[in-house]
Amino acid sequence: MSYDTRTNRKTEMTVADFVISGELFEMAAGPVGFAAGAQWRDESYAVVRDPLYTQKRTILLQVRSSPLT
């Protein structure tokens, strides 16, 4: 017996970057600089399985875990 099932996966990522840099002041050896940054990320992942796939897995687990008679 064979089954044709589908599984949908969705991945999302949102990124925000903030960077500031520049020269603060001058010294005899050259300019003194400053740099700073920050980053924010939001990631998500979702899986939607075919109900037939879920049923098939449940049935197989039940069969495998039942004692032999």
RAUR-V984072 format. One record per residue. N is the residue number from 0. RES is the residue in one letter. PHI is phi in degrees with one decimal (999 if undefined). OMEGA is omega in radians with two decimals (NA if undefined). NEAR is the number of other ideal C-beta (glycine too) atoms within 12 Angstrom. Layout:
BEGIN
n=(N N)
res=(RES RES)
phi=(PHI PHI)
omega=(OMEGA OMEGA)
near=(NEAR NEAR)
END
This chain:
BEGIN
n=(0 1 2 3 4 5 6 7 8 9 10 11 12 13 14 15 16 17 18 19 20 21 22 23 24 25 26 27 28 29 30 31 32 33 34 35 36 37 38 39 40 41 42 43 44 45 46 47 48 49 50 51 52 53 54 55 56 57 58 59 60 61 62 63 64 65 66 67 68)
res=(M S Y D T R T N R K T E M T V A D F V I S G E L F E M A A G P V G F A A G A Q W R D E S Y A V V R D P L Y T Q K R T I L L Q V R S S P L T)
phi=(999 -129.5 -125.7 -112.9 -121.7 -127.4 -130.1 -103.3 -122.1 -136.1 -120.3 -131.1 -142.9 -117.7 -129.4 -127.9 -117.5 -135.2 -135.4 -133.8 -154.6 167.8 -90.5 -90.3 -161.4 -105.8 -123.4 -60.3 -83.5 137.0 -73.2 -103.1 -108.8 -140.1 -146.0 -147.6 -153.7 -146.3 -142.0 -122.9 -132.8 -130.9 -121.5 -143.8 -144.4 -133.2 -127.7 -120.0 -97.2 -62.2 -56.2 -63.7 -62.0 -64.0 -62.8 -60.3 -63.0 -63.9 -63.4 -63.1 -64.9 -65.3 -66.0 -68.3 -91.8 -77.8 -69.1 -75.6 -111.7)
omega=(3.12 -3.14 3.06 -3.11 3.14 3.03 3.12 3.10 3.14 3.11 3.10 3.06 3.07 -3.09 3.02 3.13 3.04 -3.14 3.07 3.12 3.11 3.11 3.13 3.13 -3.08 3.04 -3.13 -3.12 -3.14 -3.09 3.03 -3.08 3.13 3.06 3.10 3.13 3.10 3.12 3.09 3.11 3.02 -3.11 3.07 -3.12 -3.13 3.10 3.06 -3.10 3.06 3.12 3.12 3.10 -3.14 3.11 -3.12 3.14 -3.14 3.14 3.13 3.12 3.11 -3.14 -3.11 -3.09 3.13 -3.14 3.10 3.13 NA)
near=(7 6 15 10 16 14 16 13 12 12 12 12 13 12 12 12 12 12 12 12 12 12 12 14 12 10 10 7 7 10 13 13 14 13 13 13 12 12 13 12 12 12 12 12 12 12 14 14 17 16 14 17 19 18 15 19 18 15 16 15 12 12 12 11 10 10 7 6 3)
END
